[in-house]
Each structure stands twice: as structure tokens, then as C-alpha cells.
Amino acid sequence: LIVTMQNICPDEHYVAVIGETITFLFQSGKQPLARLLFEAYNDLESIVARSQTARIDRDAKEMDEKRRKARKEGLIDDAVEHPCEKNINAICSVPLSVCIQNISSYLM
């Protein structure tokens, strides 16, 4: 599952290819396709960011609940982070290059 989540987000190479494709489409007079690809990538980027934020917030609330419950019951809080948590928290979309971000003003 973690590998699948990591593979959903394009790495730097594929983001560069997406950026080059947007530039090519824009220069070829295919602005609607360039806009569609640009918007689709931005949607992916925002969905991944929102998902990460929501998951991290949810995990923090759950951890707080567990700690509160443990203190209330007089137990020692032995919160242990799973080894893959750092990898999961690091999943994010690589932003498009500044050049592509500048072209976006023409696409809109």
C-alpha cells in the first residue's frame, strides 16, 4: 500500500516531462490541452496535500486521545511510531517548475 501511495505521485523526472509537455502544447497552439494538463496536475498536487494534512491531523488527534486516556487511567504512554510513518509523511507532489507556473497565467 505504501509503495502504491508513493508511486501515485510523479517523481522529479516525470514532473519535468509533464512541464515540457505543457510547454510544447502551449507553443503548438494547443492551449486547451495545455490548460487541461496543467489543471489536472494542480488538482493532483492539491488532493495529495489535503490528504496528507487530513491524515496527519487525524493521526495527531488519535494520538492525543490515546495519551489522554492513558493518563486518565494512570498508564505510562508508550507511543511508538511505526518505521514507515516517516516515509508516508514524506509523500508529496513535486511542484511544476516556475516557468510552467508563469505560463499558467496565459492558460487561464
Secondary structure, DSSP 8 states (H G I E B T S, - for coil): -HHHHHHHS--HHHHHHHHHHHHHHHHTT-HHHHHHHHHHHHHHHHHHHHHHHHHHHHHHHHHHHHHHHHHHTT--------TTHHHHHT-------HHHHHHHHHH-
